[in-house]
Amino acid sequence: MSEIAEYLDDRNMGNLETMSLDEYKYHLEHEHFLFVEGHGFLVDDFTGRRFAASQEQLDLLIAYLQKQREEMSEHDKRYV
């Protein structure tokens, strides 16, 4: 089993395309995607990659993600 498959299996995370919004919210709230670590950095739970080191950087990241949102489709109604 690959590292990513083990990681997803350990957290009971299925496919994003078929994941319900409630399940997605659960994984967000349990920091299975991103979390703020002990030094105050926003990091990826799987890789440990840092995405923001300050509130101002987080504001820029949020603004970027809001622009990206316009390029994405709505969630498949079959999996709401």
Secondary structure, 3 states (H helix, E strand, C coil): CCHHHHHHHHCCCCCHHHCCHHHHHHHHHCCCCEEECCCCCEEECCCCCEEECCHHHHHHHHHHHHHHHCCCCCCCHHHC
